[in-house]
Amino acid sequence: VIMPVIGLGLWRLEKEELRSAILNAIKLGYRHFDAAAHYKTEIDVGNAIAEAIQSG
């Protein structure tokens, strides 16, 4: 397994900020997102990634 060296930290981002950060990061080539369980953003992170996948 090859793990990207650089990832995007998602701590303390509000819902819309989180969505925007993930969508823009994916466009820039990011593939590693730090979304620890105690952030309680798993659903929002998943929704943003799904949106990016659906939009191509």
Buried (B, 14 or more C-beta within 10 A) or exposed (E): EEEEEEBBEBEEBEEEEBBEBBBEBBEEEBEEBEBEEEBEBEEBBEBBBEEBEEEE
